[in-house]
Amino acid sequence: MAGRAAPLPGALLCALLWAAAAAVGGGPGDNPAPGAFGRVYRGAVNISAERVYAFAYRSEPGQVDAVRVYVNSSSENLRYPVLFVVRQQKGVLSWQVPLIFRGLYQRTYNYQEVSRTLCPSEPTPETRPSDQIIFVDVASMAPFNIAYELLVTRLENFQLETNKDFNFTASPSQPQYFLYKFPQDVDSVIINVVSDAAYPCSVVSVQDIVCPVYDLDHNVEFNGVYQSMTKQAAITVQRKDFPGEQFFVVFVIKPEDYACGGSVPSSIHGNVNRTWNLQRTKNLRVTIVPSIKKSVYVQAMFFSFLSFLSFYLGSVVVAFVHYIRVQRKALAGRLSPEHGSGFMTSHPISASTPEGSSYGAIDESSSSGGRQLSSPERRPAAGSDTDSSVEEESDFDTMPEIESDKNIIRTKVFLYLSDLSRKDRRIVSKKYKIYFWNIITIAVFYALPVIQLVITYQTVVNVTGNQDICYYNFLCAHPLGVLSAFNNILSNVGHMMLGFLFLLIVLRRDILHRRAMEMKDIYTLDYGIPKHFGLFYAMGIALMMEGVLSACYHVCPNYSNFQFDTSFMYMIAGLCMLKLYQTRHPDINASAYSAYASFAVVISLAVLGVVFGKNDMWFWVVFSMIHVLASLALSTQIYYMGRFKIGECYLGMFRRALMVLYTDCIQQCSRPMYMDRMVLLIVGNLVNWSFAIFGLVYRPRDFASYILGIFICNLLLYLAFYIIMKLRSSEKLLPIPMFCIVATAVVWAAALYFFFQTLSSWEETPAESREKNRPCILLGFFDDHDVWHFLSAAALFFSFLVLLTLDDDLDTVRRDKIPVF
């Protein structure tokens, strides 16, 4: 059998040549010329003369044979190109020389040298070698001879191996593709492609084993998964997506660099044609490495949930220790209520408290002067917060006329908490509960279309295979189900878990406070900071929604949906500032409607900045003016505790600000009327004006982060001022808030370090963004940005605890002794 197998290729070739001659008839191209691999054939063709070459080879059992055809023609005549047609057993491939590529604005680029890899023959189940034959037809419609060159070779390194680098060169007219088969124990691999040069721009595609293979610029996007590339690309491929457990990796060089962020060559004007040949070659190195196993997914999920469940355990321990301490003090008769949790049957300092003192009372010896307020007996019963007959806002006051004159009270030089906690507690409590209910409504209406949109984005990516739509860190993007980067979504679980834990902590305090109010505990009624929990509940919901929307954004991060990730960041920063201000100004804090309306304006500006902020100078001028004027208006409001009228003219606010500067800084330059407030507002305005000037001069491309920086700097400035003034007023920092402050500073510092490790950027092209991609750093599953998610969730949680516990030392201090700043 072996002795008779040798003549088969020759016999088959003769039979095919005879059939071709019988079909074609006379002429120089009638009889196919037997071709040899690795030999250069030169000739000329015209309208009456064409050439046919036949290349026969033997394929071994189980072997995939790939053949590459190289052609060249010195002719630049686009009217009469040389046509090459390659016929195989199951397919036909054809092209012309010069090969024409079209670029931006219909520019054309002509290539005289073309090489293509033919679709490889499928391995046969036979145990014997099989014979294959390839015909190459060369023709032209030119009335004159056109010279050509032909070279056909068999590829020896067509199949890529796992964990082994492979180097090669490609150009627009000489694309390359290779075969990869999954090893038995590998379910997922990462294709890493690198190049030393950013340009020319290239495309990496993963296609199923189907002929024809789409390996030219105009059709590479027709099939499979693809992404553009400058210096680096990475595609994760799973075995389940390829029934044959093998695929092609295709490399195409684009004729222009516009898609990768480059510019069109200045030498090209209009539609002038130019032969480029090998001027756009690119050296590439491809490495295919196994991806993580399923066990790593399980470890990562356990790590994520257990890490934040430890916060729940810590909170339970702290609550238990606090309960034991309170019980011991109660048994010892030395109960000192903390956190609104103490109930007293006797009041050891009642001798110093006037008989008729009440919530917000001011006695005759107080520095704030005035008459006493209504007694507790005349106050509405505790626990009636939900009385619907009590309006949220009311200018009507049952106090004597002089006590109700807010201008007299709020414009005193020295203010105490009792001066700004004079409203009925039920009215103020209902006012702050609106923050909670409104943010839930906002969250539902905001989140539902966001979820629908990102599902659509992910579906488009999965259906089209276009991985340029989403800006992942492709070197650490682990898919799960339909999600392309599950790790970026999982890392947001901390925001949701810690947000819910904060809600539980606030709920506990709220319940204890309500019990104390029902028992008419004097320390709850007349001592310490008035407890209003509406803003705290809103902060907890905002933290949870930040996790939800950040996860939605990371389903497919891109230019169009970045505001999903930042919208609730603005709201968190704003709510924290409002809560800090509310602590000592409970009666005059902003209403929920005006606060959320302000947040809506900020988010609208952020969207406009993303759209227009890159190149339009007019936008930065308008935004800087709005920023400066808003800072002045808010400063005037804060300086006079809201006690000024705009009047008939809308510029009255700023006229009042100028009067402040004149009276406090010119007439009595030695000391303004409200020194502490003046210092805070001067520093705050300098910071905000600096931000406005910086934006106007440098016009940062990441406008959303620029606005977020403004919010965070203002929040940190106000918090630092609050703590400094608290210490200046001889108030203490208890161990728990002190621990939270230190933990907040440490965790925020670590979080910001990872935040600035840029792994992608939708401000650039997808190819340029991939240059920033880095491997995973935690458990082989999470990257730097995931660590930022973990740490920022913990940092926000500790920040909230700082605001919640900062003034616990004042629970036994009368409100007419607590200064306002």
BABA-939857 format. One record per residue (C-alpha): x, y, z; residue in three letters. Coordinates in steps of 0.02 Angstrom, whole numbers, plus 50000, padded with zeros to 5 digits. Layout:
# BABA-939857
XYZAla ...
END
This chain:
# BABA-939857
500005000050000Met 501395011850045Ala 502285008749882Gly 500765013149777Arg 500315029049875Ala 501755039249808Ala 501115042249630Pro 499435048449688Leu 499855067149693Pro 500535066549515Gly 499035056949451Ala 497815068549535Leu 498735083849469Leu 498735076949291Cys 496875073449301Ala 496505090949364Leu 497615098949233Leu 496745088949096Trp 495025094349160Ala 495585112549165Ala 496265111748988Ala 494665103848923Ala 493595117249005Ala 494635132348951Val 495125128448774Gly 496585136048683Gly 497745150048735Gly 499335152148836Pro 498415150049001Gly 497535133948953Asp 498695121649038Asn 499045124749222Pro 500885125849253Ala 501445114749396Pro 502065125649537Gly 503355122649672Ala 503235129849847Phe 504575142649889Gly 504975147049708Arg 504685164449634Val 503735164549469Tyr 503855179749354Arg 502815183349202Gly 501655195449112Ala 499795195249076Val 498605205048966Asn 496835203748900Ile 497265188948790Ser 498535180248900Ala 498285173749076Glu 499265161649182Arg 498685147049291Val 499795138449418Tyr 499415122449512Ala 500215118549679Phe 499995101149749Ala 500485095049922Tyr 500155080850041Arg 499295083650208Ser 499725072050352Glu 498335065050464Pro 497785077050601Gly 498885090950532Gln 498295108450487Val 499205114850333Asp 499235133350293Ala 499835140950130Val 500335159150101Arg 500295167549931Val 501405182549894Tyr 501125193049736Val 501895208849668Asn 501645219949516Ser 502615235249466Ser 501095242749381Ser 500235257549463Glu 498845257949335Asn 497205257649432Leu 496185255749273Arg 496985239149228Tyr 497475230249387Pro 498175212649393Val 496875200449458Leu 497355185449565Phe 496115171349599Val 496575156949714Val 495465141349706Arg 495475128349843Gln 494475112949879Gln 493125122549976Lys 493385140749935Gly 493965154549820Val 495005169749870Leu 495325184249751Ser 496115201449754Trp 496885214249637Gln 498565222849626Val 498735237349658Pro 497665233449811Leu 496655248849860Ile 496215253750039Phe 495085268250080Arg 495365279750228Gly 494555294950305Leu 493685306850184Tyr 493815293750045Gln 495705294850035Arg 496445279949941Thr 498035270449979Tyr 498745258549846Asn 499855243649883Tyr 500825234249747Gln 501435220249861Glu 500105208749933Val 500235192650030Ser 498775182650099Arg 498625166850201Thr 497425154550123Leu 496095146450229Cys 496945130850296Pro 496335113650256Ser 495365105050392Glu 496215090150475Pro 495475073950409Thr 494995059350518Pro 495865047650396Glu 497375037950452Thr 498225040250283Arg 498965056250208Pro 497805065950092Ser 498255075349933Asp 497795093649909Gln 497945105249759Ile 497835124149741Ile 497585133949579Phe 498195151849563Val 497505161549414Asp 498375177549358Val 497455188849233Ala 497185206649178Ser 496045216049058Met 497475227449004Ala 497815228448814Pro 499665228248855Phe 500775216948957Asn 500875219449145Ile 502275210749239Ala 501985201449402Tyr 502865190449530Glu 502115175549621Leu 502765165949772Leu 501815152249863Val 502495145150027Thr 501915133050161Arg 501865140350338Leu 502835130550465Glu 502335140850618Asn 500495142650590Phe 499885135950758Gln 500165146350915Leu 500705137951075Glu 500215141751254Thr 501445152551356Asn 502605154451207Lys 503005171051123Asp 502845172350935Phe 503545186950834Asn 502995191950659Phe 502745206850544Thr 501155213150459Ala 500595227450348Ser 498935233150275Pro 499185222650117Ser 500025208350210Gln 498895203450355Pro 499275188350463Gln 498255175650557Tyr 498665160150657Phe 497775145350734Leu 497615141450919Tyr 496895125550998Lys 496355124851179Phe 497365112651284Pro 496355099451375Gln 496485107551548Asp 496215125751495Val 494475133451486Asp 494965151551458Ser 496485160551388Val 497085178551370Ile 497855183751204Ile 499195196851241Asn 499855206651092Val 501225219751110Val 502225230750994Ser 503645242851023Asp 502885255750907Ala 501185263750932Ala 500905266350747Tyr 500365260550622Pro 498675257050698Cys 498175238750698Ser 496695227550735Val 496725211050829Val 495285199350793Ser 494765182250858Val 493725172350732Gln 492975155050727Asp 493685141750611Ile 492635147050461Val 493155151150284Cys 493415163950218Pro 494435172350353Val 494105191050361Tyr 495865198250362Asp 495755215050272Leu 495385232150344Asp 493675233650263His 493025216650323Asn 493955211950483Val 492485218250585Glu 491245206650499Phe 491565191650610Asn 492165187250785Gly 492845198350923Val 494035212550884Tyr 494895227650958Gln 496035241250891Ser 497835242250952Met 499325253750963Thr 500605246051082Lys 499565233551176Gln 497995223051160Ala 497225208951262Ala 495715198151225Ile 495005185051343Thr 494345169851251Val 493315155851329Gln 493235137951268Arg 491325137751279Lys 491195151151143Asp 492045139851014Phe 491245122750988Pro 492775116750892Gly 493905121751038Glu 495025131650919Gln 495035148650837Phe 496015160350724Phe 496945175550790Val 496945188450650Val 498095203650639Phe 497655217950521Val 498595234250497Ile 497495249150457Lys 497955260950314Pro 497735276150428Glu 498035279450612Asp 496485289950640Tyr 495545275950730Ala 496975274250855Cys 497135292850891Gly 498445296850759Gly 498325309650621Ser 498155307750434Val 499855309550348Pro 500145327550296Ser 500815321750128Ser 499095315650077Ile 497995329250002His 496245326249940Gly 496045310049843Asn 497805309249772Val 498345291049755Asn 500015285049819Arg 500875268349821Thr 501355263750000Trp 502045246149981Asn 502935241850145Leu 503005259050224Gln 501725253850357Arg 502435237750426Thr 502255233550610Lys 503205221050717Asn 502075211650837Leu 502295198950975Arg 500845187851028Val 500765177151184Thr 499295166551237Ile 499215162651422Val 497915153051523Pro 496665163651616Ser 496085160651795Ile 495125145151846Lys 493375144451918Lys 494075142252094Ser 494805159752085Val 493065166752054Tyr 492445158152211Val 493915164352315Gln 493655182152253Ala 491805182052297Met 492145174952471Phe 493495188052498Phe 492345202252444Ser 490885197452556Phe 491885191752707Leu 492945207552706Ser 491415218452728Phe 490495206452841Leu 491935209552962Ser 491295227552976Phe 489615220553032Tyr 490495209953162Leu 491495224853223Gly 489915235453237Ser 489055221853339Val 490555220953457Val 490585239853480Val 488705240353511Ala 488845226153638Phe 490275234453731Val 489305250753735His 487775241753802Tyr 488795233553941Ile 489555250353990Arg 487865258853998Val 487145244754104Gln 488595245454226Arg 488425264254244Lys 486565262354272Ala 486865249654410Leu 488165260954489Ala 486985275754484Gly 488155285454376Arg 487255284154210Leu 487985296254084Ser 486915295553927Pro 487875294253765Glu 487255293653587His 485495297653643Gly 485355280653728Ser 485245285453911Gly 483635286954011Phe 483695296254177Met 482475296154318Thr 483425309554414Ser 484405324254347His 485945328354449Pro 486145345454371Ile 484325350354381Ser 484745362954515Ala 485625373454386Ser 484215371454262Thr 482755383754270Pro 481105376054314Glu 480315380654150Gly 481805376854038Ser 481475367153882Ser 482135362253710Tyr 483265376453656Gly 483025385753823Ala 483955401853859Ile 483995407054041Asp 484285424354111Glu 486115420854147Ser 486435415153970Ser 487495425953859Ser 486155425453727Ser 484905434453837Gly 483035434353810Gly 481615425853899Arg 481325407453929Gln 480445396553806Leu 478905386453838Ser 479085372753967Ser 479105354253928Pro 477345352853991Glu 476755364853856Arg 477775356253720Arg 476875343953606Pro 477015326253664Ala 478505316253607Ala 478195302953480Gly 476985313553379Ser 478225316553239Asp 477065309453110Thr 475655321553145Asp 475075326252972Ser 474305342353037Ser 476035349453068Val 476635358252913Glu 478405356052856Glu 478775374752848Glu 477895388052946Ser 478285406152980Asp 477005406553119Phe 477755406153294Asp 476855404953460Thr 478305413253550Met 478235431453603Pro 478575443653464Glu 480315448353517Ile 480825430153528Glu 480165426753354Ser 481165440453274Asp 482445430053181Lys 483445445153129Asn 483795449353311Ile 484255431553358Ile 485295426153209Arg 486315442053185Thr 487055442153360Lys 488935441753371Val 488965426253481Phe 487715412753437Leu 487315397053535Tyr 486445381353478Leu 484875386153573Ser 484725401353459Asp 484635390253304Leu 483585375953374Ser 482015385553415Arg 480805377653291Lys 479615363853341Asp 480585347453337Arg 479195338853240Arg 479275351653100Ile 481165350653086Val 481165331653095Ser 479875330352955Lys 480905342552853Lys 482445331452860Tyr 481475315452829Lys 481065322452658Ile 482905320352614Tyr 482725301652641Phe 481115299252543Trp 481675310452400Asn 483325301452376Ile 482425284752367Ile 481295291752231Thr 482785299052138Ile 483735282652153Ala 482315272252079Val 481985283951933Phe 483855285951899Tyr 484385267851917Ala 483065259251810Leu 483495267551643Pro 485345266151687Val 485205247251710Ile 484225245751549Gln 485525255851454Leu 487045246151515Val 486185229651477Ile 485965236151299Thr 487805241151293Tyr 488365223851350Gln 487195215551225Thr 487915226051083Val 489685221351134Val 489255202851141Asn 488305202850975Val 489475213650871Thr 491105208150952Gly 491705226350951Asn 492755227951108Gln 493145246051069Asp 491445250951139Ile 491945247951321Cys 493515254151408Tyr 494015239351517Tyr 495685235051590Asn 495835220551468Phe 497335213051557Leu 496225210351709Cys 494455208351641Ala 493695191951698His 492045187551613Pro 490595178851696Leu 489035174551599Gly 488615189151485Val 489695201251585Leu 491395205351511Ser 492235211851671Ala 491395203751821Phe 492805208651939Asn 492465227251913Asn 490645224351961Ile 490985212952110Leu 492165225452189Ser 490715237652212Asn 489855226052337Val 490705235752477Gly 489725251552444His 488075242152455Met 488525231952609Met 489285246352707Leu 487885258052655Gly 486625245752725Phe 487665243652884Leu 487675262552907Phe 485785262752890Leu 485675249653028Leu 486805259953142Ile 485775275553112Val 484165265653139Leu 484815259553307Arg 485205277353362Arg 483525283353298Asp 482585269953398Ile 483555273953557Leu 483235292453533His 481365289453509Arg 481295279253669Arg 482175293153763Ala 480955305953692Met 479475295253746Glu 480185294853923Met 480445313853914Lys 482265311953961Asp 482925329353996Ile 484605325753916Tyr 483735321053755Thr 482585336253761Leu 483745350353814Asp 485535344253800Tyr 486735340253660Gly 486525341953473Ile 484695339953418Pro 484515322753342Lys 483825322853165His 484205307153066Phe 483435310952897Gly 485075316452819Leu 485985301352889Phe 484715289652810Tyr 484935299052645Ala 486825297052657Met 486655278252682Gly 485505276552531Ile 486715287252428Ala 488165275852475Leu 487185260452422Met 486665268652259Met 488455273652223Glu 488875255152228Gly 487415250752114Val 487775264351986Leu 489655261551990Ser 489335243251953Ala 488185248451810Cys 489515260051741Tyr 490825246251745His 489705234551646Val 490295244751497Cys 491335259951548Pro 491415273151412Asn 491215291351368Tyr 489325290851362Ser 488935283951535Asn 490305290651648Phe 489055301751739Gln 488255285851809Phe 489815283151913Asp 489935301051977Thr 488145307252002Ser 487935300052176Phe 489715304952221Met 489165323052203Tyr 487635319452308Met 488665310852444Ile 489865325552457Ala 488415337952458Gly 487425328252589Leu 488965327152701Cys 489195346052693Met 487345348752729Leu 487415336952877Lys 488945345452948Leu 488085362352932Tyr 486455355653003Gln 487335349753162Thr 487415367453234Arg 486155375753120His 484645364053129Pro 483345377653099Asp 484125385852947Ile 484835371652843Asn 484305369952661Ala 482705360852621Ser 482765344252528Ala 481965351952375Tyr 483255365752355Ser 484695353952395Ala 484205340852266Tyr 483825354452140Ala 485605360852166Ser 486285343252141Phe 485285342051979Ala 486085358151917Val 487815351451960Val 487505334951869Ile 486845344551718Ser 488415355151716Leu 489465339351728Ala 488605332051574Val 488825348351479Leu 490645348751531Gly 490955331351465Val 490165336151299Val 490835353951276Phe 492255355251400Gly 493635348151291Lys 493885361951164Asn 492565375351190Asp 493255390351281Met 491545398351299Trp 490975384251411Phe 492405386651532Trp 492105405351539Val 490255402851578Val 490605389051704Phe 491955399151794Ser 490775414051809Met 489395402851879Ile 490635394952001His 491265411652067Val 489545419652080Leu 488835404152167Ala 490265404652292Ser 489915423052331Leu 488055420252348Ala 488265405252463Leu 489565414652567Ser 488365429052594Thr 486995416952644Gln 488115408152770Ile 488885424152840Tyr 487205431552889Tyr 486385414852932Met 485125417452793Gly 484465433852865Arg 484505445552716Phe 483255449352581Lys 483625450152396Ile 482265463152375Gly 481625468852209Glu 483315467752126Cys 484115450752098Tyr 485825458652123Leu 485395463052303Gly 486305447652365Met 487935453052289Phe 487655471052343Arg 487525464352520Arg 489155454652495Ala 490025470752444Leu 489325479352599Met 490055465352705Val 491765468052629Leu 491625486852655Tyr 491015486552835Thr 492055471852897Asp 493655474552801Cys 493745493352773Ile 492785502252910Gln 493335490353047Gln 494775481052969Cys 495455475753138Ser 494035463553170Arg 492525458553066Pro 490865456453154Met 490905437353133Tyr 492745433153135Met 492665414053126Asp 491405414052986Arg 492395427152892Met 493995416752901Val 493105401152839Leu 492255410152696Leu 493835419352640Ile 494815403052633Val 493355394152549Gly 493185407552416Asn 495045407452383Leu 494975388652357Val 493475389752241Asn 494175404352143Trp 495785394552122Ser 494805380052051Phe 493905391851933Ala 495545399651872Ile 496355382551853Phe 494895376351748Gly 494905391951642Leu 496775390851607Val 497085372151591Tyr 495345365851541Arg 495555348151611Pro 494845334751498Arg 494075324751641Asp 492745337551686Phe 491735325651796Ala 493235322351909Ser 493615340951910Tyr 491895345051983Ile 492055330652105Leu 493715337952162Gly 492845354552197Ile 491555345852305Phe 492825335552400Ile 493985350252434Cys 492545360752501Asn 491975346252611Leu 493725343352681Leu 493945362052711Leu 492305363352806Tyr 492655347552907Leu 494385353852955Ala 493645370653005Phe 492305361853108Tyr 493545350953203Ile 494715365653235Ile 493295376453300Met 492675361953406Lys 494375360353490Leu 494485379253509Arg 492845378953602Ser 493595366853731Ser 492555352353666Glu 493245334653666Lys 493465320953539Leu 492905304353612Leu 493865288253570Pro 492625281953439Ile 492585297953333Pro 494465299653355Met 494715281853290Phe 493535285453145Cys 494475301353099Ile 496145292253096Val 495415277453000Ala 494615289352875Thr 496255298352842Ala 497265282252824Val 496005273152714Val 495705288352604Trp 497585290452578Ala 497735272252524Ala 496175273252416Ala 496755288752324Leu 498425280452286Tyr 497515266752191Phe 496295279052115Phe 497705288252027Phe 498395272051954Gln 497545275051788Thr 497125258651701Leu 496045265551560Ser 495395282151499Ser 493855285451394Trp 494565302751356Glu 495705294051231Glu 495405281751091Thr 495115263551142Pro 496825258751074Ala 497715272451172Glu 496725267751328Ser 497345249851316Arg 499135255951331Glu 498725259551514Lys 498055242051550Asn 498935232351688Arg 498825214651759Pro 497835210151915Cys 498645213752084Ile 497475205552211Leu 497085186852213Leu 497455186552027Gly 495685193352005Phe 495595211752056Phe 496565226351980Asp 497055243152054Asp 495365250852018His 494485236652108Asp 495565239952260Val 495035258152247Trp 493225252352254His 493555242152411Phe 494525255852501Leu 493395270252448Ser 491875260952515Ala 492745258752683Ala 493345276752681Ala 491595283552648Leu 490905272452787Phe 492175279152912Phe 491835296852850Ser 489985294552886Phe 490385287853060Leu 491425303453093Val 489905314353057Leu 488795302853160Leu 489885302453316Thr 490865318653307Leu 489805327953437Asp 489415313653556Asp 490395322753690Asp 489045336253694Leu 487625324653747Asp 487735331253926Thr 488015349653881Val 486585361953881Arg 486165368953710Arg 486325386953770Asp 488145382653810Lys 488575375053640Ile 489305388253524Pro 488825389553341Val 490195390553209Phe 
END
